[in-house]
Every structure is written in C-alpha cells, then in structure tokens.
Amino acid sequence: MDMSLRTKQFRYLALISNVSLLVWVVLWQVTLSPHPHLNNLTLAFVWAIPLLLPLPGIIAGKPYTHAWANFVLMLYFLHALTIFYVDGGERMLAVVEFALTSLGFVGNILYTRARGKELSLKLPLLSEVEKQEKSRFNQ
C-alpha cells in the first residue's frame, strides 16, 4: 500500500533521527569525549548495539519496529538527562543526544500511528479486550 506524503515525512524524521543518534553516540565515544580508562572503540560498539537492533526494521519502514524502538531510545534519553545533570563538561554533548532522541521518539510515534492507520492496523480497545478475557474466564 502506498504511503502518504505526511507518513513519508514522519518516516524520514524517524529514520534520520535514529541513524543520526547512532552516528552521534559513536562519535561521542570515539572522538569527542573518549573514556579515559576504557577502550573507546569497545565502548562505542557497546553503546551502538541497542540502536543497531531495530535499525533493519526502521530502514524497512515496519511500524511495529518503530513502535518498540522507542523503548531502546529511552536508554539514550535517560543517559542524556543524567549526563546533562551531573557532567558540565559533556553537557552540550548530552543536549545533542537529548534532541536526537526526542526527535526519534516523536518520529517513531507519528510514523507508527500514521502508517498503522493506512494499513488498517488497529489495537483493540482495552474495554473490548477485558470483555473477551472475562467471557473466556467465565466459561
């Protein structure tokens, strides 16, 4: 099924934000502010792994992957907030991470919602699920 222009825009926002965050995290760990006591390449790889997991589905434009990718983004969101609060030297690096994470989160949500509507993917209402479970339990 064809994608509307608005849905494509949301997809590109999500895709660009997720890939940019991946690049940013690697740059941060390798060149911008490498850890003084740990191997910077190993640390960059460890920080990149969670972002690599949903990347194939995000590139393919799968709405479900975009939805669960937000759980991965929360790790980076919390990291950015923590660094912003505790480390004045890396505060601006954390601001960039926070911005990219927030844009990725919003892009993922908007794309998932728009594409889900286009594909007629619906989550049942909670009340309907409760009724179904209640009827199964009472039988």
RANORZI-V891720 format. One record per backbone hydrogen bond with DSSP energy under -0.5 kcal/mol. NH is the residue of the N-H (numbers start at 0). CO is the residue of the C=O. If there is no record, write none. Layout:
nh & co
NH & CO
NH & CO
//
This chain:
nh & co
7 & 3
8 & 4
9 & 5
10 & 6
11 & 7
12 & 8
13 & 9
14 & 10
15 & 11
16 & 12
17 & 13
18 & 14
19 & 15
20 & 16
21 & 17
22 & 18
23 & 19
24 & 20
25 & 21
26 & 22
27 & 23
28 & 24
29 & 25
30 & 26
31 & 26
32 & 27
42 & 38
43 & 39
44 & 40
45 & 41
46 & 42
47 & 43
48 & 44
49 & 45
50 & 47
51 & 47
51 & 48
52 & 48
53 & 49
55 & 51
57 & 53
58 & 54
59 & 55
60 & 56
60 & 57
61 & 56
62 & 60
65 & 61
66 & 62
67 & 63
68 & 64
69 & 65
69 & 66
70 & 67
71 & 67
72 & 68
73 & 69
74 & 70
74 & 71
75 & 71
76 & 72
77 & 73
78 & 74
79 & 75
80 & 76
81 & 77
82 & 78
83 & 79
84 & 80
85 & 81
86 & 82
87 & 85
89 & 86
90 & 87
93 & 89
94 & 90
95 & 91
96 & 92
97 & 93
98 & 94
99 & 95
100 & 96
101 & 97
102 & 98
103 & 99
104 & 100
105 & 101
106 & 102
107 & 103
108 & 104
109 & 105
110 & 106
111 & 107
112 & 108
113 & 109
114 & 110
115 & 111
116 & 112
117 & 113
118 & 114
119 & 116
120 & 115
121 & 119
128 & 124
129 & 125
130 & 126
131 & 127
132 & 128
133 & 129
134 & 130
135 & 131
136 & 132
137 & 133
138 & 134
//
